[in-house]
């Protein structure tokens, strides 16, 4: 049996995505599943994966606001 070892960048990306979804959920009074569905529907997840490196060095408050703006521009209503 082979072991799957994730490289550090992948681990960091997974950790950040998990963290920022939770932050988004808390900021907009959603549970994690609702936040994930909202982000998936309105382009936030794609934005997070495309821009995670820049987002993760920003203050979480501003990162969540940037993600919200992307979703809002794609029809999100929260």
C-alpha positions in Angstrom: 0.0 0.0 0.0 1.3 3.4 -1.0 0.9 6.4 1.2 -0.4 9.6 -0.2 1.6 12.5 1.1 0.4 16.0 0.4 2.9 18.6 -0.4 3.1 21.7 1.9 1.3 24.0 -0.6 -1.6 21.6 -0.9 -1.8 21.3 2.9 -1.7 25.1 3.3 -4.4 25.5 0.6 -6.7 23.0 2.2 -6.2 24.5 5.6 -6.9 28.0 4.3 -10.0 27.0 2.3 -11.4 25.2 5.4 -10.6 28.3 7.6 -12.1 30.9 5.2 -15.3 29.0 4.7 -15.8 28.9 8.4 -15.0 32.6 8.7 -17.5 33.4 5.9 -20.1 31.3 7.6 -19.6 33.1 10.9 -19.6 36.6 9.3 -22.8 36.0 7.4 -24.6 33.9 10.0 -24.7 30.6 8.1 -23.6 27.1 9.0 -20.7 25.7 7.1 -22.9 23.7 4.7 -24.9 26.8 3.8 -21.8 28.9 3.4 -20.2 26.2 1.1 -23.4 26.0 -1.1 -23.6 29.8 -1.3 -19.9 30.1 -2.2 -20.2 27.3 -4.7 -23.3 28.7 -6.4 -22.0 32.3 -6.7 -18.4 31.7 -7.7 -16.8 32.2 -4.3 -15.2 28.8 -4.1 -13.6 29.2 -7.5 -12.3 32.6 -6.4 -10.9 31.2 -3.2 -9.1 28.4 -5.1 -7.8 30.8 -7.8 -6.7 33.5 -5.4 -6.0 31.6 -2.1 -2.4 32.7 -2.0 -3.2 36.4 -1.9 -6.3 36.0 0.2 -4.5 34.0 2.9 -2.0 36.8 3.6 -4.7 39.3 4.0 -6.7 40.0 7.2 -9.5 37.4 7.3 -12.1 40.3 7.6 -11.0 41.8 4.3 -10.6 38.4 2.6 -14.2 37.5 3.5 -15.4 40.9 2.2 -13.5 40.3 -1.1 -15.1 36.9 -1.4 -18.5 38.4 -0.6 -18.1 41.0 -3.4 -17.3 38.3 -5.9 -20.5 36.4 -4.9 -22.5 39.6 -4.9 -21.3 40.4 -8.5 -22.4 36.9 -9.5 -25.9 37.2 -8.2 -25.5 36.4 -4.5 -27.9 38.2 -2.2 -26.5 37.9 1.3 
